Amino acid sequence: MKSIVVHSGGMDSTVLLYKLAADGDELKTLSINYGQRHAKEIDYARTLSEGLGVEHRVADLRSLTELLGGSALTSSEIEVPEGHYAEDNMKATVVPNRNMILLSVAAGWAISSEFDRVAYAAHSGDHAIYPDCRTEFADALDSAIRLADWREVSLYRPFVDLTKSDVVSLGAKLNVPFENTWSCYKGLELHCGLCGTCVERREAFHLAEVSDLTAYAPEAPSVEEMVAADWKLT
């Protein structure tokens, strides 16, 4: 298969990239700069793609940032919430219609490249917070993408029924260099270890019983402390 991977530089999309490389797909990767405060993730995506000899492109959509307000990821006035990913305050990290925008751009590149599909790494843990990670959304968008051109392109989302820890376990088997991926929404020098995506990352490694080599900020609580607090911050 010929696949365009929507690659953020995070754990999930990197595992997907390594999985498809192991499957023998012909690959290209696409990162999107939509004005996210953690745009440094794109540098990680570029390095990871180049390490596999995969062509990597960046779509600069920063002109849309003002239209995608109301999210902690695109508005500096809104603080990135801390705590467990499933908490209601994590909805502050929802970027309006982000996945439809990202996947539409990737679909356009797939069509012009005469590739077979667009692959993205939404997993089951995303569903509660992000409406555009739900299976119903992906099914509807897959149908639309297939109709976007006379030559059919599909949407591939193999992780949709997996948990984050399942993705980590798969990545460990594929020798994914997790320490070279970026998750933290704050976009600081080190992973903060406190925001929702950092907590989710740490929990996934713990549940998968895979060593977490991520460099976290010194003030971040230890995994033992977070387990004792049921992954909630006190």
N, C-alpha and C positions, 0 to 999 in steps of 0.2 A: 504494500500500500504506500501511497504518497500522502504524507500527513503534514499539515501546518499545526504546530503546537503553540498554543497561547501560553507563553512562558513568562511568569512574573519574576522568576528567580527565587521563589519560595520552595518549600519542601514538596508540596503536592505536585506542582507542575514539573519540578525537576525529576521526581520519581517517574512521572508519566513520560518525560523525555527519555529517560534511561530505559524504561520498559519498551517503548517503541523502537529505540535503537537496538535493543536486544532481540526484538521481534524481526528485525531486518527491514523496517520501513525506510523509505527515502524521506528525509526530514528537512524542514525549515522551521525556525522558531520566530515568533513575533512577540515583542513586548510593547506595551502601550504606556505612554507618558500622558496621563490625564490631569497632571498637576497634583498628584498625590504627594503628601508630605514625606513619604518614605520612598521617593523616586530612586534612591540609591539601590533599590532592589534590581533595577534594570542593569546596573553594572555587574551584579552577580549573575543575572541571566546571560549576559553577553559572554562572561568568562566561562560559564558552564557549557554554553553552546559551542564556543570556540574549542573548548577542551575535547569535545566529541567530533570536531570537524564539521559542525553543522552551521549552515548559513543563518545568521541572526539579523533581524531588522527591528527597528524601533519606529512606531507610528507616533508622531508628536501631535497629540490632541489637546495641548494645553490651552488652546483658544476656547475649549469647551468648559474649562474649570469653573468659570463664573456661572455657567448654566447648571452645574452639578453641585450646587450649594446644599447646606443643611447637613453635611457629613463631616465628621471629625477628620476624615482623610483628605478633604479638599478645602476645608475652612479653618484658617489658623485661629479663629475666635472660639472654636469648639475644642475642648480638651479631649485627648484620646482617653477613653474610659479604661480603668484598670479592674482586674478581677476575672472571674471565670467567664469563658466565652459564651456560656449559655445564659448569663444574666441579661435581664431586659435592657440594661443600659448599653449593651453592645450594639443595639440597633442604631446608636449614634454613628457607627462606622459604615452604615449602608450608604453606598454611593448610588444615586438615582439611575436606574436602568444601565448600570455599568456593564454587566455581562452581555446584554444585547448589543451595546455599542462595540465592545471589544470583539465579540464573536462575529459581528457583521463585517468589521474591517478585515478580520482574519479570513472570512469567507470570500471577500473580494479578492484577496491575494491568492487564495486557493484556486479560485476560478481562473484568474489570469495566468496562474502558473500551471494550469491543467493538473492540479492535484486532486486526490480523491476525497479528502475529508479534513475537517478542522477538529482538533483534539483539545479538550480542556479537562481540568482535573477536579471539578467539584466533587465533594464526597458527602456522605450522609450527615456528618456533623455540621455542615454548612446550612442545612435546610431550615433549622429553627430560627436563624438570624437573617439569612439572606434569601429573599423570595425568588431572586433570579438564579438560585442554585437548586431549586426544586425540580423534581423529575418532570412535573407537568410543564414547567417552563421550557426545559430542555427538549421535551418531546415536541412542543409547539414550534420552537425555534428550528429544530431539525427539519420539520415539515416545510417551514418557510425557506430555509436555506436550499433544500432540494428543489424548490420551485424558482430559485433566483436566477437560474441560467438553464439553457437547453442541455448543457452537460451537467449531470447531477453531481453535487457535492453534498456530503453528509456531515452531521455533527456527531463526534465520537466522545463518549464520556464514560470510560470503563470503571471509574472509581465511585460512581454515583451511589452504590449500595455498600461501600466500604467505610469503615470508621477511620479516623485519623491514625490510630495506632496500627490498623491494618496496612495503611499506606506506608508507615514507617517500617513495618516488618518486611513489606515487599521491597522497599528501598534498601534495606540492609542486605537482602539477598542479592540485589543488583549492584552492591558496592557503591551506592550513591554517597558522594562526599557531603553529607549533611552540614558539616561545619562550614561549607562554602555556599550555603543557601541563606537567604534573608527572609525573616518573617515579621519582625517588629514594626508596628505601625508608627512608632514615634520617630523612626529614622535617625536616631542618634548614632554615636560612634560604635556603641555596643548594643546588643539586644537588651532592652530594659528589664526583661524578666517579669514584668508586672502587668503589661497590657493584655487584653484578652487573647490576642494571637500568640503572645509569648507564653502565657499560661497554658494555652491549648497545646503548643509545641512541646512544652516540658512534660505535660501530662501524657502526651502520645508516646514519647520516648520511654517514660516510666512504665506505662501499661504494656508496651511492646517488649520491654526488658532489653532495650537497645541503649548503649552508652550514648549520652548526649555530650558532644564535644563543643557545643555552642559556647561562645564567650559572652557571659551575661555581665551586666553592670554590678560592681561590688556591693551596692546597697540592696540588690535583689535577694529575697529570702531563699533559703536552700530548698531543694526538692523535699527533704524530710519535713521541713516546717510547713510546706504547702500541702503535703499529704496529710499531716496532722490536722491542718485547718480545712480539710476536705476541698482543697484546691481553691478556697476562697481567701481573699486578703482581709486581714483584720487591722 
